[in-house]
């Protein structure tokens, strides 16, 4: 039996909840590594939740 990879374990964990879907396991960050070894970590454009000031809630 082969051991699951980190990505497989992450996917399984994030999609086992009753109301979970594939979007819950989508990557939330992107990592770019430059030739000189510098890494840039950003929030992915496709992330469902992004940092920053949330939109105000309106009640109608």
C-alpha positions as CSV (number, residue, x, y, z in Angstrom):
1,X,0.0,0.0,0.0
2,X,1.4,3.4,-1.0
3,X,1.3,6.4,1.3
4,X,-0.9,9.3,0.1
5,X,0.8,12.5,-0.8
6,X,0.3,15.7,1.1
7,X,-2.0,17.1,-1.7
8,X,-4.1,13.9,-1.7
9,X,-4.5,14.0,2.1
10,X,-5.4,17.7,2.0
11,X,-8.0,17.1,-0.7
12,X,-9.6,14.2,1.2
13,X,-9.7,16.2,4.4
14,X,-11.3,19.3,2.8
15,X,-13.9,17.3,0.8
16,X,-15.2,14.8,3.4
17,X,-17.6,17.2,5.1
18,X,-21.3,16.6,4.2
19,X,-21.7,19.9,2.3
20,X,-18.2,20.1,0.9
21,X,-17.4,20.3,-2.8
22,X,-14.3,20.3,-5.0
23,X,-14.0,24.1,-4.6
24,X,-13.2,23.6,-0.9
25,X,-10.0,21.8,-1.9
26,X,-8.9,24.4,-4.5
27,X,-5.5,26.0,-3.9
28,X,-5.7,29.2,-1.9
29,X,-2.2,30.4,-2.5
30,X,0.3,30.6,-5.3
31,X,4.1,30.3,-4.8
32,X,6.6,31.6,-7.3
33,X,10.3,31.0,-6.9
34,X,12.8,33.2,-8.6
35,X,16.2,32.0,-10.0
36,X,18.0,33.6,-7.0
37,X,15.9,31.5,-4.6
38,X,13.5,34.2,-3.5
39,X,10.0,32.9,-3.0
40,X,6.8,35.0,-3.5
41,X,3.6,33.8,-1.8
42,X,0.3,35.3,-2.9
43,X,-3.4,34.6,-2.3
44,X,-4.7,32.9,-5.4
45,X,-7.1,34.8,-7.6
46,X,-9.4,31.8,-7.3
47,X,-9.5,31.7,-3.5
48,X,-13.0,31.9,-2.1
49,X,-11.9,33.9,0.9
50,X,-9.4,36.7,0.5
51,X,-7.8,38.9,3.2
52,X,-8.8,42.5,3.5
53,X,-11.8,44.6,4.4
54,X,-15.0,42.6,3.9
55,X,-18.0,44.0,2.1
56,X,-20.5,45.4,4.5
57,X,-23.6,43.3,5.0
58,X,-26.9,44.8,4.1
59,X,-30.2,43.6,5.6
60,X,-33.3,44.1,3.5
